[in-house]
């Protein structure tokens, strides 16, 4: 996997295509979801409101206590940066991205395959029935 590097300026117009073109195809992990969401945030600032929901999923990852605290700190910085303009927002997100890359490198970030889990929950909930035909002679 190639690591995602930051463009020279977080406010460049090509930031979103840069991020999307750098992502491995078919991945659906937390990093992928977050950066895909950022591509929407780049021009539609109203979408910034739902990004904390995605970042919040980092609590579901099997991280050690130190890394959980780092995520918590970054999350609080994110919440406080929304009023400081897009440059500050993207700088904080880049810091968060570096943390994600670190976890991918150490193989500690969980793969979240939404389609797989959706398929599993559908299969698990469907009852299986077997029918036995018994011939009874009069």
N, C-alpha and C positions, 0 to 999 in steps of 0.2 A: 504494500500500500504506500502511495506517495503522500507525504505530509503536505498540508495546505499552508501556504505561506501568505502573508498579508501583502496587499498592494502597497505601493509607496505612500498613498494617502487613503485613510479610511473613508474619505468623502468623494473619492473618484466615482465618476458615472459608471464605470465598468466593473464596479465592485461585485455586483450580484452575478453577472455572467461569469466573472472570474471564479467566484466561489463554486457555482454550479458545475463549471467545466472541470474543476479540480476534484470533485467528488467521485469516488468509485461508483460505477453504475450498479444499481440494484440494492444498495445498502439501505437499511431502514432503521439504523440505530439512532441514538439520541443526538449525536453530532449531525447526522444527515438531516433529521427533522428540524433541528435548530437552524442550521444553515439554509435549508430550503425556506424556512419561515422568514429568515433574514432577507431572502431575495424579494419577498413580498414587502417587507418593511422598508426596503430601500426607497421606494417611491410612494408608498401608502402608509403614512405615519399612524393611521388609525389601527393598523394591525399590530402596532407595538404593544397594545393593551393585552393581547392574548399570549405574547411570548413568555411571560412568567409561568404560564401553565406548562409549557414545554420544558423550561429550565427546571421547574419543580420536579419533573420526572427523575432528575439526577438522584433524588432521595431513594429511588427504587433500585439504584445500582449497588452492587456488592463492593462498596468502598470502605477503606479503613477509616477510623475516626478522624484522623488528621485531614484526609482528603474531604470528608464530609464537611468539616469546619471550613476548609478553603472554599468549597462550593457555596456554603452558606454566606460567607463573606462576600463572594463575587455576586451572589444573588442580591444581597442588600445594596451593594454598590450599583447594580443594575437598576434597582428600584429608585435609588436616589439620583440617577443620571438622566432620567427621562426629561427633566426640565432644563438640562444643560445643553440641549441641542444634539443633532445627530452625530457630530464628530466624537463627543464624549461617549455617547451610547455605543458607537462602533468600536471605540478603543477598549471599553470594558468588555464587550462581546469578544473581541480578539483575545483578551486575557483568558476568558472562559474557554475559548476555542483551544488555546494552548494547553489548558488543563485536560480537555477532551483528548487531544492528540497524545498527551502523556499517558493517559489511561489506555488508549488504543495500543500504544507502543508496548506497554507493560501487560497487555492482554487482560486488563481487569475491567474493561467496560463491557457491559452485557449487550449482546445482540438483541434487538427488539424487532422481531419480524411480525408486524401487525396482521398481515394476511394469514400467516401460519396460525397465530393464536386465534384469529377469527374462525379459521377452518376447524381448529381443534374444538373450540367451544360449541360449534354447530354439530360436529360429529358426536361429541360427548352427550349432548342433550337429546339427540334423536334416539328413541327407543328401538331396540332390535327385537323382533318377534320371530319365533320359529313356529311352524305349523306342522303338526304330526297327523298324518292320515292313518286311521286304524280301520282295517276291514273287519267288519263283524258279520259272521255268518249267522243266518237265522236258525 
